[in-house]
Amino acid sequence: MQGVPDEDGPDEDGATRKMRFLFGLRSQGVIAPRVLEAMERIDRADFVRGIFAQRAQEDVPLPIGCGQTISQPSVVGLMTQALDPQPRDKVLEVGTGSGYQAAILSLLCRRVYTVDRHRTLVREAESVFRNLGLVNLTAIVGDGSFGLPEQAPFDRILVTAAAEDPPGPLLAQLKTGGIMVLPVGQSDTVQSLIKVTRLQSGYDYEELRPVRFVPLVEGLAAD
């Protein structure tokens, strides 16, 4: 007689895992329909390697190489929701990492430029983008702390590494009315996720929630 499959075991079908994944996102406050739809379409397992791939549907950060991590899905969803990307937007992402966040953004806006200091991670992310047929993504090896002035200004900027303060070059590359979402704080303490809106006369800052990200590092990596 067959045993009853464990709730999280290998016998659970893909549809059930996806439903559980989306329910987990909603329970953490990710409620924007467009964001949930994009996260349903982009499979996190495509961006996780080796033994960690079987944990892709869990709401936990996972190692991806070069000392970096792929953020937990709920944080990706909340950051994307706060960024509020629109279909005609041009978006800059600082910190490509696995490419998971950029892939989700690519379904929500017109154009995504993503920059990372690790050449290995950029190459791997580009390969996944090609396999998924995501053609509105450009991945660049570079120092993201200085943004991408040749493509500025941007409607939205998302930073997936923590700086002590919002970097001046990134603020300058944000359109009036544009939004930037980033973690801010010391690398060895709990940081705050903040939303910055550029106004005609300055910037509005809104603190969203505590988070923990790798630090934003200047310069290119050796890999």
Number of C-alpha atoms within 10 A of each C-alpha: 3 4 5 7 10 9 10 11 8 10 10 12 10 10 9 12 15 16 12 15 19 20 14 17 21 16 10 14 13 23 16 15 10 16 23 19 14 17 25 15 13 16 17 23 14 17 21 22 15 7 8 12 14 12 14 22 18 16 16 14 17 18 14 18 15 14 7 17 17 24 22 16 25 22 20 19 25 22 25 24 19 19 23 21 24 16 13 11 17 20 32 30 25 28 29 28 28 27 29 24 26 29 27 25 29 23 23 22 19 16 20 26 23 29 26 24 25 23 19 16 23 23 16 14 22 19 13 17 23 11 10 13 10 16 11 15 22 17 21 20 19 22 20 27 23 17 26 22 12 7 12 16 20 25 23 26 28 25 26 23 21 23 21 13 11 19 15 11 14 23 22 16 22 23 19 17 13 23 26 28 27 26 31 26 20 17 16 10 10 14 20 20 25 21 21 23 22 20 13 9 7 9 16 11 13 13 14 16 12 13 17 19 26 17 17 22 15 12 14 14 15 9 9
